[in-house]
């Protein structure tokens, strides 16, 4: 357990990266580590190539006591009533809270395979309608009648109802103007795949929604050791670079475009803010790499800019969470001084 000014989430391993026979035990292990270190929750990914996130969330609830699964919700996978029923059912069975990471898109090939050709900004319109239905069903006993562009329901009520104290936390991508508009309309926490801390935009002082960032952390006593670990864990490969180039072609993510431009500007520079894992298709977020002092300085800049939620990458080991704890505690102390 540690004290942090961030609301910290870990990330669950992906089924495609773990042998089938070991996956459930690995999910439980990583969730238990994250709970031990006092994290608020743990993100569960979803896409066409992964196992169902709701069943993974069930496993997390069965093997932990307090941590909150942060389930990625893709609107084209299920009706909002079904998603609300899943939240209410997990609450009923476990008396535990589930948080939701509301998605608007994904890989274009995944969406096309499901017959979805909705333009980028319109997908946020759909996600707003979807989430508004969820919010009503989970937060009110009154029947809902709703007529939108993408969804329509009449006198719809959720049974069993969700207790007020189990109402889910809601997060959504805020990397594009459409995403930020959706976050404000819904009251969701807006999550960004951020620019380097010294370049990130300050959260407006009068903003009523929460803001957060998604980054990985590799911190050690000194720079050399941190970078040795970083390159061992995320080696540069031609195959990975080609896979990333292909992924860029099938993504219309505002974040992917921003980070590609940033990468070109940072070529041949060693910076605490590192895009190596992203560029080699090994993870989906930038990393902060360096000494405890240097990484904590970067994290404290995010805090000072107004970002209070932090979603970390999949932890490599229990030991890695201890190194991360040191950097997070130092960042909180620095930001408060």
C-alpha positions as CSV (number, residue, x, y, z in Angstrom):
1,X,0.0,0.0,0.0
2,X,1.2,3.5,-0.8
3,X,0.1,7.1,-0.8
4,X,-0.4,8.7,-4.2
5,X,-2.2,11.8,-5.5
6,X,-3.1,9.8,-8.6
7,X,-6.1,7.5,-8.8
8,X,-4.0,4.5,-10.1
9,X,-5.2,1.7,-12.4
10,X,-3.1,-1.3,-13.6
11,X,-3.8,-3.3,-16.7
12,X,-4.8,-7.0,-17.1
13,X,-2.6,-9.2,-19.3
14,X,-4.0,-9.9,-22.8
15,X,-5.2,-13.4,-23.6
16,X,-3.2,-13.4,-26.8
17,X,0.1,-13.0,-24.9
18,X,-0.4,-15.8,-22.3
19,X,-0.7,-19.6,-22.9
20,X,-4.4,-20.7,-22.5
21,X,-3.7,-22.9,-19.5
22,X,-1.9,-20.2,-17.6
23,X,-4.1,-17.2,-18.4
24,X,-6.7,-17.3,-15.6
25,X,-4.0,-17.7,-12.9
26,X,-2.0,-14.9,-14.4
27,X,-5.0,-12.6,-14.4
28,X,-5.6,-13.3,-10.8
29,X,-1.9,-12.8,-9.9
30,X,-1.6,-9.4,-11.6
31,X,-4.9,-8.3,-10.0
32,X,-3.8,-9.4,-6.6
33,X,-0.4,-7.5,-7.0
34,X,-2.3,-4.4,-8.0
35,X,-4.6,-4.6,-5.1
36,X,-1.7,-5.2,-2.7
37,X,-0.2,-1.9,-3.9
38,X,-3.4,0.0,-3.3
39,X,-4.5,0.6,-6.9
40,X,-8.1,1.6,-7.4
41,X,-8.7,-0.7,-10.4
42,X,-7.3,-2.7,-13.2
43,X,-8.2,-2.2,-16.9
44,X,-9.5,-5.1,-19.0
45,X,-9.0,-4.7,-22.7
46,X,-11.5,-5.7,-25.4
47,X,-11.1,-6.2,-29.2
48,X,-11.9,-8.9,-31.7
49,X,-8.8,-10.9,-30.9
50,X,-9.2,-11.2,-27.1
51,X,-11.4,-13.1,-24.7
52,X,-14.5,-11.5,-23.4
53,X,-13.7,-8.7,-20.8
54,X,-16.8,-9.4,-18.7
55,X,-15.7,-12.9,-18.0
56,X,-12.2,-11.7,-17.1
57,X,-13.7,-9.1,-14.8
58,X,-15.6,-12.0,-13.1
59,X,-12.3,-13.7,-12.5
60,X,-10.8,-10.6,-11.0
61,X,-13.8,-10.2,-8.6
62,X,-13.5,-13.8,-7.6
63,X,-9.8,-13.6,-6.7
64,X,-9.5,-10.2,-5.0
65,X,-11.2,-8.2,-2.3
66,X,-11.3,-4.5,-3.2
67,X,-9.9,-3.7,-6.6
68,X,-12.3,-2.5,-9.3
69,X,-12.2,-4.1,-12.8
70,X,-12.2,-1.4,-15.4
71,X,-14.0,-3.1,-18.2
72,X,-13.5,-1.7,-21.8
73,X,-17.0,-1.4,-23.3
74,X,-17.3,-1.5,-27.1
75,X,-20.9,-0.4,-28.1
76,X,-21.0,-2.5,-31.2
77,X,-20.5,-5.7,-29.2
78,X,-23.7,-5.5,-27.1
79,X,-26.8,-3.4,-26.5
80,X,-26.5,-0.9,-23.6
81,X,-29.1,-2.8,-21.6
82,X,-27.0,-5.9,-21.8
83,X,-23.9,-4.0,-20.5
84,X,-26.0,-2.4,-17.7
85,X,-27.3,-5.9,-16.8
86,X,-23.7,-7.2,-16.6
87,X,-22.7,-4.4,-14.2
88,X,-25.8,-4.9,-12.1
89,X,-25.4,-8.7,-12.1
90,X,-21.7,-8.5,-11.0
91,X,-22.8,-6.1,-8.3
92,X,-25.5,-8.4,-7.1
93,X,-23.3,-11.5,-7.1
94,X,-20.2,-9.9,-5.5
95,X,-21.3,-6.7,-3.9
96,X,-18.4,-5.1,-5.8
97,X,-18.1,-2.1,-8.0
98,X,-17.2,-2.3,-11.7
99,X,-15.8,0.7,-13.6
100,X,-16.3,1.2,-17.4
101,X,-13.9,2.4,-20.0
102,X,-16.3,3.6,-22.8
103,X,-14.9,3.1,-26.3
104,X,-15.9,4.9,-29.4
105,X,-13.8,3.0,-31.9
106,X,-11.0,0.4,-32.3
107,X,-9.0,-1.1,-35.2
108,X,-10.8,-0.3,-38.5
109,X,-10.5,-3.9,-39.6
110,X,-12.3,-5.1,-36.4
111,X,-15.1,-2.6,-37.0
112,X,-15.4,-3.5,-40.7
113,X,-15.5,-7.2,-39.9
114,X,-18.6,-6.4,-37.8
115,X,-20.2,-4.3,-40.6
116,X,-19.5,-1.0,-38.8
117,X,-18.4,1.9,-41.0
118,X,-19.5,4.8,-38.8
119,X,-17.2,7.8,-39.1
120,X,-14.8,8.7,-36.2
121,X,-16.7,11.6,-34.7
122,X,-20.1,9.9,-35.2
123,X,-18.9,7.0,-33.1
124,X,-18.6,9.4,-30.2
125,X,-22.2,10.4,-30.8
126,X,-23.1,6.7,-30.6
127,X,-21.0,6.2,-27.4
128,X,-22.7,9.2,-25.8
129,X,-26.2,7.8,-26.4
130,X,-25.0,4.3,-25.2
131,X,-23.6,5.7,-22.0
132,X,-26.6,7.9,-21.3
133,X,-28.8,4.8,-21.4
134,X,-26.3,3.0,-19.1
135,X,-26.2,5.9,-16.7
136,X,-30.0,6.0,-16.4
137,X,-30.5,2.3,-16.0
138,X,-27.8,2.0,-13.4
139,X,-28.6,5.1,-11.5
140,X,-32.4,5.4,-11.5
141,X,-35.4,3.1,-10.7
142,X,-37.6,5.1,-13.1
143,X,-38.3,3.5,-16.5
144,X,-36.4,5.0,-19.4
145,X,-37.8,6.1,-22.8
146,X,-35.1,7.3,-25.1
147,X,-35.0,8.1,-28.8
148,X,-31.6,8.9,-30.3
149,X,-29.7,8.6,-33.6
150,X,-28.4,5.1,-32.7
151,X,-30.5,3.8,-29.9
152,X,-34.1,3.8,-28.9
153,X,-35.8,2.2,-25.9
154,X,-39.3,2.5,-24.4
155,X,-40.2,2.2,-20.7
156,X,-37.0,0.2,-20.0
157,X,-36.1,-0.6,-16.4
158,X,-33.2,-2.6,-15.0
159,X,-33.8,-5.5,-12.6
160,X,-32.1,-6.2,-10.2
161,X,-31.3,-2.5,-9.5
162,X,-27.7,-1.5,-8.8
163,X,-27.1,-0.2,-5.2
164,X,-26.1,3.5,-5.3
165,X,-22.7,2.8,-3.8
166,X,-21.8,0.5,-6.7
167,X,-22.5,2.9,-9.5
168,X,-19.5,2.6,-11.9
169,X,-16.8,5.1,-12.5
170,X,-16.8,6.1,-16.2
171,X,-13.8,6.8,-18.3
172,X,-13.5,7.7,-22.0
173,X,-10.7,8.7,-24.4
174,X,-10.0,12.4,-24.5
175,X,-7.3,12.5,-27.1
176,X,-9.6,14.1,-29.8
177,X,-12.0,17.1,-29.7
178,X,-14.9,14.6,-30.2
179,X,-13.7,12.6,-27.3
180,X,-13.4,15.6,-25.0
181,X,-16.8,16.8,-26.0
182,X,-18.2,13.4,-25.1
183,X,-16.4,13.3,-21.8
184,X,-17.9,16.7,-20.8
185,X,-21.4,15.7,-21.9
186,X,-21.3,12.5,-19.9
187,X,-19.3,13.7,-17.0
188,X,-16.7,10.9,-17.6
189,X,-13.0,11.1,-16.7
190,X,-11.2,12.0,-20.0
191,X,-8.1,9.8,-20.5
192,X,-5.3,10.8,-22.8
193,X,-2.3,8.9,-24.3
194,X,-0.2,11.9,-23.4
195,X,2.4,14.1,-25.0
196,X,5.7,14.5,-23.0
197,X,4.9,16.0,-19.6
198,X,6.6,19.3,-20.4
199,X,4.3,19.7,-23.5
200,X,1.0,18.4,-22.2
201,X,-1.9,20.9,-22.0
202,X,-3.0,22.1,-18.6
203,X,-6.5,21.0,-17.5
204,X,-8.8,24.1,-17.4
205,X,-9.1,25.4,-13.9
206,X,-12.9,25.5,-14.1
207,X,-13.3,22.0,-15.7
208,X,-15.8,19.9,-13.9
209,X,-14.7,16.5,-15.3
210,X,-11.7,14.4,-14.2
211,X,-8.6,14.0,-16.4
212,X,-6.0,11.3,-16.7
213,X,-3.2,9.8,-18.7
214,X,-2.1,6.3,-19.8
215,X,1.6,5.6,-19.5
216,X,4.0,2.8,-18.6
217,X,6.8,3.3,-16.1
218,X,10.2,1.7,-15.8
219,X,12.1,3.4,-12.9
220,X,15.3,2.3,-11.1
221,X,17.9,3.8,-8.9
222,X,19.9,5.1,-11.9
223,X,19.4,5.9,-15.5
224,X,21.6,3.1,-16.9
225,X,19.8,0.3,-15.0
226,X,16.4,1.7,-16.0
227,X,17.3,1.7,-19.7
228,X,18.9,-1.7,-19.5
229,X,15.6,-3.1,-18.2
230,X,13.6,-1.1,-20.8
231,X,15.6,-2.5,-23.8
232,X,15.6,-6.0,-22.4
233,X,11.8,-6.0,-22.0
234,X,11.0,-4.1,-25.2
235,X,13.7,-5.0,-27.8
236,X,13.6,-3.3,-31.1
237,X,12.6,-5.6,-33.9
238,X,12.0,-5.2,-37.6
239,X,8.9,-7.4,-37.4
240,X,7.4,-5.3,-34.6
241,X,8.0,-2.1,-36.5
242,X,6.3,-3.5,-39.6
243,X,3.3,-4.6,-37.5
244,X,3.1,-1.2,-36.0
245,X,3.2,0.4,-39.5
246,X,0.3,-1.8,-40.5
247,X,-1.6,-1.0,-37.4
248,X,-1.3,2.7,-38.1
249,X,-2.8,2.1,-41.6
250,X,-5.9,0.5,-40.1
251,X,-6.4,3.0,-37.3
252,X,-8.1,6.4,-37.4
253,X,-7.2,7.2,-33.8
254,X,-6.3,10.8,-33.1
255,X,-3.7,9.6,-30.6
256,X,-1.9,7.4,-33.1
257,X,-1.6,10.3,-35.5
258,X,-0.3,12.6,-32.7
259,X,2.2,10.1,-31.5
260,X,3.5,9.4,-35.0
261,X,4.2,13.0,-35.5
262,X,5.9,13.3,-32.1
263,X,8.1,10.2,-32.8
264,X,9.5,11.8,-36.0
265,X,10.5,14.9,-34.0
266,X,12.2,12.7,-31.3
267,X,14.3,10.5,-33.6
268,X,17.7,9.6,-32.2
269,X,17.0,11.4,-28.9
270,X,17.1,9.5,-25.6
271,X,14.3,11.0,-23.5
272,X,12.6,10.0,-20.3
273,X,9.4,9.9,-22.4
274,X,10.0,6.8,-24.6
275,X,8.0,5.5,-27.6
276,X,10.1,2.4,-28.2
277,X,7.5,-0.2,-27.1
278,X,4.7,1.6,-29.1
279,X,6.8,1.8,-32.2
280,X,7.6,-2.0,-32.0
281,X,4.0,-3.0,-31.5
282,X,4.7,-4.2,-28.0
283,X,2.2,-2.0,-26.1
284,X,-0.2,0.9,-26.7
285,X,1.2,3.7,-24.6
286,X,4.3,5.7,-24.1
287,X,6.7,4.9,-21.3
288,X,8.5,7.0,-18.7
289,X,12.0,5.5,-18.3
290,X,14.8,6.6,-16.0
291,X,15.9,7.1,-12.4
292,X,13.3,7.3,-9.7
293,X,14.0,11.0,-9.4
294,X,13.7,11.7,-13.2
295,X,10.5,9.7,-13.6
296,X,8.9,11.2,-10.5
297,X,9.6,14.7,-11.9
298,X,7.8,13.8,-15.1
299,X,4.8,12.3,-13.2
300,X,4.7,15.4,-10.9
301,X,4.3,17.6,-14.0
302,X,1.2,15.6,-15.0
303,X,-0.2,16.2,-11.5
304,X,0.6,19.9,-11.7
305,X,-1.2,20.1,-15.0
306,X,-4.3,18.7,-13.4
307,X,-4.2,15.0,-14.3
308,X,-5.4,12.9,-11.4
309,X,-6.1,9.5,-13.0
310,X,-3.2,7.3,-14.1
311,X,-3.6,4.1,-16.1
312,X,-0.4,2.0,-16.1
313,X,0.6,-0.6,-18.6
314,X,0.5,-4.4,-17.8
315,X,3.0,-5.0,-14.9
316,X,5.9,-7.3,-15.8
317,X,6.3,-8.5,-12.2
318,X,5.5,-7.9,-8.5
319,X,9.0,-6.3,-8.3
320,X,8.2,-3.9,-11.0
321,X,5.2,-2.6,-9.0
322,X,7.6,-1.9,-6.1
323,X,9.8,0.2,-8.4
324,X,6.7,2.0,-9.7
325,X,5.6,2.7,-6.1
326,X,8.8,4.5,-5.3
327,X,8.4,6.8,-8.3
328,X,4.7,7.5,-7.6
329,X,5.3,8.4,-4.0
330,X,8.1,10.7,-4.9
331,X,5.9,12.4,-7.6
332,X,3.2,13.0,-5.1
333,X,5.6,14.5,-2.6
334,X,7.2,16.7,-5.3
335,X,3.9,17.9,-6.7
336,X,2.7,18.8,-3.2
337,X,5.8,20.8,-2.3
